[in-house]
Amino acid sequence: MNNIAEQLALAYQQLHKFSESRPSEWPAPKLIAVSKTKTAADIEAAYAAGQRRFGENYPQELATKATALTHLGELEWHFIGPLQSNKTKLVAETASWVHSLEREKIARRLSEQRPAHLPPLKVLLQINISAAASKAGITAEQMLPLAAVVATLPGLTLSGLMAIPEPDPARLEADFAQMQQLSRLLQQHYPQAVELSMGMSDDWPLALRYGATMIRLGTAIFGARNYDKHE
């Protein structure tokens, strides 16, 4: 457990270092600790070390952990995985953020199922910036039409974009640069949509150079993942 605290401290030290070279008008980047496949005890250890934002990929796992950790009053859950229509209710009732919105049907279900006592669910549109068949997300051309729908839904707040580029060094920088341009375009229409979720354990310093406001670190904090058990 101490190792989690140490890895978190190191991650924030590096984040601060790399953030110093960013333009002062850019939002300070936020670290999302990706806790998928990790235990509630691992999350508690990170929480005790000061971490509050956690990312989960599987709706049932998110709901189970949220229930087990209700005593941690400042937890902020970020759903970052693919979302099927039969699992939207779990996410709508539990998460504060959804990073992976890519379909109008899912948007409408999340809005309808968001409990009235909770603030609107903050959502990011996932862009398949590498145009990879193995990656989820919409095309750049689909961004504004989907954003227009989301902006009308009372249970949601359009908050920005997300991407998971292919780990190809030859094109990674170009993909991040294009995401930065798409983020600026989206903000011209929806000024509140300032968030840009991109950058993971292997590439987040480069993502910061291109305006990432949220980086998603899992292995760098919790170590290798165990995929033997998930929904």
C-alpha positions in Angstrom: 0.0 0.0 0.0 2.9 2.4 0.7 4.1 1.8 -2.8 0.8 3.3 -4.2 1.4 6.4 -2.1 5.0 6.6 -3.3 4.0 6.1 -7.0 1.3 8.8 -6.6 3.7 11.2 -5.1 6.1 10.6 -7.9 3.4 11.0 -10.6 2.3 14.4 -9.1 5.9 15.5 -8.9 6.4 14.7 -12.6 3.1 16.2 -13.5 4.0 19.5 -11.8 7.4 19.5 -13.5 6.0 19.0 -17.0 3.2 21.4 -16.4 5.6 24.3 -15.7 6.3 24.7 -19.4 2.6 24.9 -20.4 1.1 28.4 -21.2 -0.2 30.0 -18.0 -3.7 30.4 -19.5 -4.1 26.6 -20.0 -6.1 24.8 -17.2 -4.0 22.9 -14.7 -4.1 19.2 -15.7 -5.9 16.7 -13.5 -4.6 13.2 -12.8 -7.2 10.4 -13.1 -6.0 7.3 -11.2 -7.2 4.4 -13.4 -8.2 1.7 -10.9 -9.9 -0.8 -13.2 -9.3 -4.4 -12.0 -7.8 -3.1 -8.7 -9.2 -3.7 -5.3 -11.2 -1.3 -3.1 -8.3 -1.5 -0.7 -6.0 -0.2 -3.4 -8.3 2.7 -4.0 -8.5 3.4 -0.2 -4.7 3.5 -0.1 -4.6 6.0 -3.0 -7.4 8.1 -1.3 -5.4 8.1 2.0 -2.5 9.5 0.0 -4.7 12.4 -1.3 -6.0 11.1 -4.6 -9.7 11.8 -5.3 -10.3 11.1 -9.0 -10.5 7.5 -10.1 -11.2 6.0 -13.5 -13.1 2.7 -14.1 -13.8 0.8 -17.4 -16.5 -1.6 -16.4 -19.9 -0.5 -15.2 -20.5 -3.3 -12.8 -17.1 -3.0 -11.3 -17.6 0.8 -10.9 -20.9 0.3 -9.2 -19.5 -2.4 -6.8 -16.6 -0.3 -5.8 -18.7 2.9 -5.4 -21.0 1.0 -3.0 -18.1 -0.4 -1.0 -16.4 3.0 -0.7 -19.3 5.2 0.2 -17.5 6.2 3.4 -14.9 8.0 1.3 -16.9 11.2 0.9 -14.8 13.0 -1.7 -14.4 10.3 -4.3 -15.0 11.4 -7.9 -15.6 8.5 -10.3 -14.7 8.8 -14.0 -16.1 6.2 -16.3 -13.6 5.8 -19.1 -14.5 2.6 -20.9 -16.9 1.5 -23.6 -20.6 1.7 -22.6 -23.4 -0.4 -23.8 -27.0 0.7 -23.5 -28.0 -2.0 -21.0 -25.3 -0.7 -18.6 -26.0 3.0 -18.7 -28.1 3.1 -15.5 -25.2 1.9 -13.4 -23.0 4.6 -14.7 -25.6 7.4 -14.6 -26.3 6.6 -10.9 -22.6 6.4 -9.9 -20.2 8.4 -12.0 -19.5 12.1 -12.0 -17.8 12.0 -15.4 -18.1 9.8 -18.6 -15.1 10.1 -20.9 -16.2 7.7 -23.6 -19.5 9.0 -25.1 -19.8 8.1 -28.7 -23.5 7.5 -29.5 -26.7 9.6 -29.3 -28.6 6.7 -27.9 -26.2 6.3 -24.9 -26.3 10.1 -24.3 -30.1 10.1 -24.1 -30.2 7.1 -21.8 -27.6 8.6 -19.5 -29.5 11.9 -19.3 -32.8 10.1 -18.6 -31.3 7.8 -16.0 -29.3 10.5 -14.1 -30.9 10.8 -10.7 -32.6 14.1 -10.1 -30.7 14.7 -6.8 -27.4 14.6 -8.5 -25.8 17.4 -10.7 -25.8 16.7 -14.5 -23.3 14.1 -15.6 -20.2 15.6 -17.2 -19.5 14.0 -20.5 -16.6 13.9 -22.9 -17.0 12.9 -26.6 -14.6 10.1 -27.5 -12.8 10.7 -30.8 -11.2 7.8 -32.7 -8.3 10.1 -33.6 -6.2 7.2 -35.1 -9.1 6.0 -37.2 -8.3 2.5 -35.9 -10.8 -0.3 -36.3 -9.8 -1.5 -32.8 -10.6 1.8 -31.2 -14.0 3.2 -30.1 -15.1 6.7 -30.8 -16.5 9.0 -33.4 -14.8 10.7 -36.3 -13.8 14.3 -36.2 -16.7 15.1 -38.6 -19.2 13.5 -36.2 -18.1 15.7 -33.3 -20.2 18.8 -33.7 -23.5 16.9 -34.6 -23.2 14.7 -31.5 -22.2 17.7 -29.4 -25.4 19.5 -30.5 -27.5 16.7 -29.3 -25.7 16.4 -25.9 -26.0 20.1 -25.3 -29.8 19.8 -25.3 -30.0 17.0 -22.7 -30.8 18.2 -19.2 -29.1 15.3 -17.4 -25.7 16.0 -19.1 -23.1 18.7 -19.3 -20.9 18.7 -22.4 -17.4 19.1 -21.0 -14.9 18.3 -23.7 -13.2 15.5 -25.6 -11.3 12.3 -25.0 -9.0 10.1 -27.1 -6.9 7.0 -26.9 -4.5 7.2 -29.9 -2.7 4.2 -31.3 0.7 3.8 -29.6 2.5 4.5 -32.8 5.4 6.8 -32.2 5.4 7.9 -35.9 1.9 9.4 -35.6 1.3 9.9 -31.9 2.3 13.6 -31.9 0.2 14.3 -34.9 -2.8 12.7 -33.3 -2.4 14.8 -30.1 -2.0 17.9 -32.2 -5.3 17.1 -34.1 -7.1 16.5 -30.8 -5.9 20.0 -29.6 -7.4 21.5 -32.8 -10.7 19.7 -32.3 -10.8 20.8 -28.7 -10.4 24.4 -29.8 -13.1 24.0 -32.5 -15.5 22.5 -30.0 -14.9 25.4 -27.6 -15.8 27.9 -30.3 -19.3 26.4 -30.2 -19.5 25.3 -26.5 -17.1 27.5 -24.5 -17.6 25.4 -21.3 -16.2 22.2 -23.1 -12.6 22.9 -22.1 -11.6 19.4 -20.9 -9.2 17.3 -23.1 -8.7 13.8 -21.7 -5.7 12.2 -23.3 -2.4 10.8 -22.2 -1.7 7.5 -20.3 1.2 6.0 -18.4 3.4 5.8 -21.5 2.7 9.0 -23.3 1.2 11.6 -21.0 4.1 14.1 -21.1 3.6 14.5 -24.8 -0.2 14.8 -24.3 0.4 17.7 -21.9 2.3 19.6 -24.6 -0.8 19.5 -26.7 -3.2 20.8 -24.1 -4.4 17.7 -22.2 -6.3 18.7 -19.1 -6.8 15.2 -17.8 -4.3 12.4 -17.9 -5.2 8.8 -17.1 -2.6 6.9 -15.2 -3.1 3.3 -14.1 0.0 1.1 -14.3 2.2 4.0 -13.2 0.3 4.2 -9.9 -1.2 0.8 -9.2 1.2 -1.5 -11.1 0.2 -4.2 -13.6 -3.4 -5.0 -13.9 -5.2 -8.3 -13.3 -7.8 -9.1 -16.0 -8.8 -12.5 -14.6 -12.0 -11.1 -13.1 -14.2 -8.3 -14.4 -17.7 -8.3 -15.7 
